[in-house]
């Protein structure tokens, strides 16, 4: 699998879950992949992802960078460009899942969620633009909850993810003349640490899907790989929902 041979990617939040699956899939497609992580737990997981990328013969670069820190976001992009000499694919994946009634959301929680989901995606794209060549890709990971909110308690999360849709359309128009695409992938319920398929609420989540099942992180990674590869060259400004039919 060499669709991305010679390309370099940066995946934010790439040490676990959907992010780690994206790192591994892009590497299997031939890309060298840098990825960010936070915390000591993230560092330990990053070493496993690093080893997995090495096993398929590609280079990986783990970077400690909190998406809530503007300097860290821009710094990660610069480090990738310096270490690899290029940057072709940016995947804005880092995320959190705040939940609770609107009246209980603190100012700190509001600011941190918007910083990670919205500001970091904008700043990463801004920092990447001087490095992205013709054929470059900007791919953001949103959520199917950006368009359909079936339960209370996730207004903040839905708001923050829906902002990526506007960012993506704006980037598509602005970067189109340079031959760079911008798209957002909206996953549904995915079996990760943040939303395990054996959690108490998992059966209820399966019950509102058309296919009656959770996603694997690899399902999302496959869509990202398609957008990053030759098959995605004419897809831009798009929102692609991968949610087993929850929003059908």
The 8 nearest C-alpha neighbors of each residue, nearest first, counted from 0:
[[1, 28, 2, 27, 29, 3, 4, 26],
 [0, 2, 29, 28, 4, 3, 27, 30],
 [1, 3, 28, 4, 228, 0, 29, 229],
 [4, 2, 29, 30, 28, 1, 6, 228],
 [3, 5, 29, 1, 30, 6, 2, 28],
 [4, 6, 30, 3, 7, 29, 31, 1],
 [7, 5, 30, 3, 4, 87, 31, 8],
 [6, 8, 31, 86, 87, 30, 32, 88],
 [9, 7, 88, 32, 89, 87, 86, 33],
 [8, 10, 33, 89, 34, 32, 90, 88],
 [11, 9, 34, 90, 13, 89, 91, 33],
 [12, 10, 35, 93, 92, 13, 34, 91],
 [13, 11, 93, 35, 36, 18, 92, 14],
 [12, 14, 18, 19, 34, 11, 10, 35],
 [13, 15, 45, 19, 44, 36, 41, 12],
 [16, 14, 19, 13, 18, 17, 44, 12],
 [15, 17, 191, 18, 19, 216, 20, 192],
 [16, 18, 216, 20, 19, 21, 15, 219],
 [19, 17, 13, 21, 20, 16, 12, 15],
 [18, 20, 13, 15, 14, 22, 21, 16],
 [21, 19, 17, 23, 18, 22, 217, 216],
 [20, 22, 220, 24, 18, 19, 23, 25],
 [23, 21, 19, 25, 20, 24, 26, 18],
 [22, 24, 26, 20, 21, 25, 52, 27],
 [25, 23, 27, 21, 26, 22, 20, 28],
 [26, 24, 28, 22, 27, 30, 23, 21],
 [27, 25, 30, 29, 23, 28, 24, 52],
 [28, 26, 24, 29, 25, 23, 55, 0],
 [27, 29, 0, 1, 25, 26, 3, 2],
 [28, 30, 4, 1, 3, 26, 27, 2],
 [31, 29, 26, 6, 3, 4, 7, 25],
 [30, 32, 7, 58, 57, 59, 26, 8],
 [33, 31, 8, 59, 7, 9, 30, 22],
 [34, 32, 60, 9, 59, 61, 8, 10],
 [33, 35, 10, 13, 61, 9, 11, 62],
 [36, 34, 62, 11, 12, 63, 13, 64],
 [35, 37, 63, 12, 41, 14, 64, 13],
 [36, 38, 41, 65, 63, 64, 42, 39],
 [39, 37, 41, 40, 42, 36, 63, 65],
 [38, 40, 42, 41, 43, 37, 44, 36],
 [41, 39, 43, 42, 38, 44, 37, 45],
 [40, 42, 44, 38, 39, 37, 36, 43],
 [43, 41, 45, 39, 40, 44, 38, 46],
 [44, 42, 40, 45, 46, 41, 39, 47],
 [45, 43, 41, 47, 46, 42, 14, 40],
 [44, 46, 14, 42, 48, 47, 43, 41],
 [45, 47, 49, 44, 43, 48, 50, 42],
 [48, 46, 50, 44, 49, 45, 51, 43],
 [47, 49, 51, 45, 50, 46, 52, 14],
 [48, 50, 46, 47, 52, 51, 59, 45],
 [51, 49, 53, 47, 48, 52, 54, 46],
 [52, 50, 48, 54, 53, 49, 47, 55],
 [51, 53, 49, 54, 50, 55, 57, 26],
 [54, 52, 50, 56, 57, 51, 55, 58],
 [53, 55, 51, 52, 56, 50, 57, 49],
 [56, 54, 53, 52, 57, 27, 51, 26],
 [57, 55, 53, 54, 52, 58, 26, 29],
 [56, 58, 53, 31, 52, 55, 26, 59],
 [57, 59, 31, 53, 32, 52, 56, 60],
 [60, 58, 32, 33, 49, 31, 52, 61],
 [59, 61, 33, 34, 62, 32, 58, 49],
 [62, 60, 34, 35, 33, 45, 59, 63],
 [63, 61, 35, 64, 34, 36, 60, 75],
 [62, 64, 36, 35, 37, 61, 65, 42],
 [65, 63, 71, 35, 36, 62, 37, 66],
 [64, 66, 67, 68, 37, 71, 63, 36],
 [65, 67, 115, 68, 119, 72, 64, 93],
 [66, 68, 115, 114, 65, 111, 69, 119],
 [67, 69, 71, 66, 65, 70, 72, 64],
 [70, 68, 72, 71, 67, 73, 119, 66],
 [69, 71, 73, 72, 68, 74, 75, 64],
 [70, 72, 74, 64, 68, 69, 73, 75],
 [73, 71, 69, 75, 74, 70, 66, 123],
 [72, 74, 76, 70, 75, 71, 126, 123],
 [73, 75, 71, 77, 72, 76, 70, 78],
 [76, 74, 78, 72, 77, 73, 71, 79],
 [77, 75, 79, 73, 74, 78, 127, 126],
 [76, 78, 74, 80, 75, 79, 81, 73],
 [79, 77, 75, 81, 76, 80, 82, 74],
 [78, 80, 82, 76, 81, 77, 83, 75],
 [79, 81, 85, 84, 77, 78, 83, 82],
 [80, 82, 78, 84, 79, 83, 77, 85],
 [83, 81, 79, 80, 84, 78, 85, 60],
 [84, 82, 85, 80, 81, 79, 7, 86],
 [83, 85, 80, 81, 82, 86, 79, 7],
 [84, 86, 80, 83, 130, 7, 87, 79],
 [87, 85, 7, 131, 80, 130, 8, 88],
 [86, 88, 135, 131, 7, 6, 8, 136],
 [87, 89, 8, 136, 135, 137, 86, 9],
 [88, 90, 137, 9, 8, 138, 136, 10],
 [89, 91, 10, 138, 139, 92, 9, 137],
 [92, 90, 139, 11, 120, 140, 93, 138],
 [91, 93, 140, 11, 12, 90, 18, 139],
 [94, 92, 12, 11, 91, 66, 115, 116],
 [95, 93, 116, 115, 92, 96, 12, 112],
 [94, 96, 97, 112, 93, 115, 116, 156],
 [95, 97, 98, 156, 94, 193, 112, 153],
 [98, 96, 156, 95, 99, 155, 153, 112],
 [99, 97, 153, 152, 96, 100, 156, 155],
 [98, 100, 152, 153, 101, 103, 104, 97],
 [101, 99, 152, 103, 102, 104, 98, 151],
 [100, 102, 103, 104, 99, 154, 152, 155],
 [101, 103, 100, 104, 105, 99, 152, 154],
 [104, 102, 101, 100, 105, 99, 98, 106],
 [105, 103, 101, 102, 108, 109, 106, 100],
 [106, 104, 108, 107, 109, 103, 102, 110],
 [105, 107, 109, 108, 110, 104, 111, 103],
 [106, 108, 110, 105, 109, 111, 104, 112],
 [109, 107, 105, 111, 106, 110, 112, 104],
 [108, 110, 106, 112, 107, 111, 105, 113],
 [109, 111, 107, 113, 108, 112, 114, 106],
 [110, 112, 114, 108, 113, 109, 107, 115],
 [113, 111, 115, 109, 114, 110, 116, 108],
 [112, 114, 117, 116, 110, 115, 111, 159],
 [113, 115, 118, 111, 67, 112, 117, 116],
 [116, 114, 67, 66, 119, 112, 113, 117],
 [115, 117, 113, 114, 94, 112, 159, 119],
 [118, 116, 113, 120, 119, 114, 115, 121],
 [117, 119, 114, 121, 120, 122, 115, 113],
 [118, 120, 122, 115, 121, 117, 66, 123],
 [121, 119, 123, 117, 118, 122, 91, 124],
 [120, 122, 118, 124, 119, 123, 125, 117],
 [121, 123, 125, 119, 124, 120, 126, 118],
 [122, 124, 126, 120, 125, 121, 119, 73],
 [125, 123, 127, 121, 122, 126, 128, 120],
 [124, 126, 122, 123, 127, 128, 121, 129],
 [125, 127, 123, 124, 73, 128, 122, 76],
 [126, 128, 124, 130, 125, 129, 123, 131],
 [127, 129, 131, 130, 125, 126, 124, 132],
 [130, 128, 127, 131, 126, 125, 132, 86],
 [129, 131, 128, 127, 86, 132, 85, 80],
 [130, 132, 135, 87, 128, 86, 129, 127],
 [133, 131, 135, 134, 130, 87, 179, 86],
 [134, 132, 178, 135, 179, 177, 131, 87],
 [133, 135, 179, 178, 132, 136, 232, 180],
 [136, 134, 179, 87, 131, 132, 133, 88],
 [135, 137, 88, 180, 179, 181, 227, 89],
 [138, 136, 181, 89, 88, 90, 180, 182],
 [139, 137, 90, 182, 183, 181, 89, 91],
 [140, 138, 91, 183, 90, 92, 141, 184],
 [141, 139, 184, 92, 183, 91, 185, 138],
 [140, 142, 185, 160, 184, 139, 183, 163],
 [143, 141, 185, 186, 144, 145, 160, 187],
 [142, 144, 185, 145, 187, 186, 146, 240],
 [145, 143, 147, 142, 148, 146, 157, 187],
 [144, 146, 161, 157, 143, 160, 142, 147],
 [147, 145, 144, 143, 148, 161, 157, 246],
 [146, 148, 144, 145, 149, 143, 246, 157],
 [147, 149, 144, 150, 146, 157, 145, 151],
 [148, 150, 147, 151, 144, 207, 153, 246],
 [151, 149, 148, 152, 153, 147, 154, 144],
 [152, 150, 153, 149, 100, 154, 148, 99],
 [151, 153, 99, 100, 98, 154, 150, 101],
 [152, 154, 98, 156, 155, 151, 157, 99],
 [153, 155, 157, 156, 152, 158, 101, 151],
 [156, 154, 158, 157, 153, 159, 97, 109],
 [155, 157, 159, 153, 158, 154, 97, 160],
 [158, 156, 145, 154, 160, 144, 159, 155],
 [159, 157, 155, 161, 156, 160, 154, 162],
 [158, 160, 156, 162, 157, 161, 113, 116],
 [161, 159, 141, 157, 162, 145, 158, 163],
 [160, 162, 145, 158, 163, 164, 159, 157],
 [163, 161, 160, 164, 159, 165, 166, 158],
 [164, 162, 166, 161, 165, 160, 167, 141],
 [163, 165, 167, 162, 166, 161, 168, 183],
 [166, 164, 168, 167, 163, 162, 169, 161],
 [165, 167, 163, 169, 164, 168, 170, 162],
 [168, 166, 170, 164, 165, 169, 181, 182],
 [167, 169, 236, 171, 165, 170, 166, 164],
 [170, 168, 166, 172, 167, 171, 165, 173],
 [169, 171, 173, 167, 172, 168, 174, 181],
 [172, 170, 236, 181, 168, 174, 169, 175],
 [173, 171, 175, 169, 170, 174, 168, 236],
 [172, 174, 170, 171, 175, 169, 176, 177],
 [175, 173, 179, 177, 171, 176, 172, 170],
 [174, 176, 178, 177, 172, 179, 171, 173],
 [175, 177, 178, 174, 173, 179, 172, 171],
 [178, 176, 175, 174, 179, 133, 132, 134],
 [177, 179, 133, 175, 134, 176, 180, 174],
 [180, 178, 135, 134, 174, 177, 175, 136],
 [179, 181, 235, 136, 171, 137, 175, 135],
 [182, 180, 137, 171, 235, 167, 236, 138],
 [183, 181, 138, 237, 236, 235, 167, 238],
 [182, 184, 139, 238, 138, 140, 141, 239],
 [183, 185, 239, 140, 141, 238, 240, 139],
 [184, 186, 142, 240, 141, 143, 241, 239],
 [187, 185, 241, 142, 242, 143, 240, 184],
 [186, 188, 242, 143, 189, 241, 142, 185],
 [189, 187, 213, 214, 242, 186, 190, 204],
 [190, 188, 214, 213, 215, 191, 187, 216],
 [189, 191, 195, 196, 215, 194, 214, 213],
 [192, 190, 195, 16, 194, 193, 189, 216],
 [191, 193, 194, 195, 16, 190, 15, 196],
 [192, 194, 191, 195, 96, 190, 16, 95],
 [193, 195, 191, 192, 190, 189, 196, 188],
 [196, 194, 190, 191, 197, 198, 192, 193],
 [195, 197, 190, 201, 198, 213, 194, 189],
 [196, 198, 195, 201, 199, 202, 200, 190],
 [199, 197, 201, 195, 200, 196, 194, 202],
 [200, 198, 201, 197, 202, 203, 196, 195],
 [199, 201, 198, 203, 202, 204, 197, 196],
 [202, 200, 204, 198, 203, 196, 199, 197],
 [203, 201, 205, 204, 200, 206, 199, 197],
 [202, 204, 206, 201, 205, 200, 207, 199],
 [205, 203, 201, 206, 202, 207, 200, 188],
 [206, 204, 211, 202, 212, 208, 203, 207],
 [205, 207, 203, 204, 208, 211, 202, 212],
 [206, 208, 205, 204, 245, 209, 203, 211],
 [209, 207, 245, 244, 211, 205, 210, 206],
 [208, 210, 244, 211, 245, 243, 207, 247],
 [211, 209, 243, 208, 212, 244, 205, 245],
 [212, 210, 205, 208, 209, 206, 213, 207],
 [213, 211, 205, 210, 214, 208, 243, 206],
 [214, 212, 189, 188, 205, 190, 196, 215],
 [215, 213, 189, 188, 190, 218, 216, 212],
 [214, 216, 217, 218, 190, 189, 213, 219],
 [217, 215, 17, 218, 219, 20, 16, 189],
 [216, 218, 220, 215, 219, 20, 221, 17],
 [219, 217, 221, 215, 216, 220, 214, 222],
 [218, 220, 222, 217, 221, 216, 223, 186],
 [219, 221, 21, 217, 223, 222, 218, 20],
 [222, 220, 224, 218, 219, 223, 217, 225],
 [221, 223, 225, 219, 224, 220, 226, 218],
 [222, 224, 220, 226, 225, 221, 227, 219],
 [225, 223, 227, 221, 222, 226, 228, 220],
 [224, 226, 222, 228, 223, 227, 231, 230],
 [225, 227, 231, 223, 224, 228, 222, 230],
 [228, 226, 224, 225, 231, 223, 136, 88],
 [227, 229, 225, 230, 226, 231, 224, 2],
 [230, 228, 231, 232, 2, 227, 225, 226],
 [229, 231, 228, 232, 225, 226, 233, 227],
 [232, 230, 226, 234, 229, 233, 228, 225],
 [231, 233, 229, 234, 230, 134, 228, 180],
 [234, 232, 231, 235, 230, 180, 229, 226],
 [233, 235, 231, 232, 237, 180, 236, 226],
 [236, 234, 180, 181, 237, 182, 171, 233],
 [235, 237, 168, 171, 182, 181, 167, 238],
 [238, 236, 182, 235, 239, 183, 234, 168],
 [237, 239, 183, 184, 182, 240, 185, 236],
 [240, 238, 184, 185, 237, 183, 241, 182],
 [239, 241, 185, 184, 186, 242, 143, 238],
 [242, 240, 186, 185, 187, 243, 239, 219],
 [241, 243, 187, 186, 244, 245, 240, 188],
 [244, 242, 210, 208, 245, 209, 241, 212],
 [243, 245, 209, 247, 208, 242, 246, 210],
 [246, 244, 208, 247, 242, 207, 243, 209],
 [245, 247, 244, 147, 143, 242, 208, 146],
 [246, 244, 245, 209, 208, 243, 242, 240]]
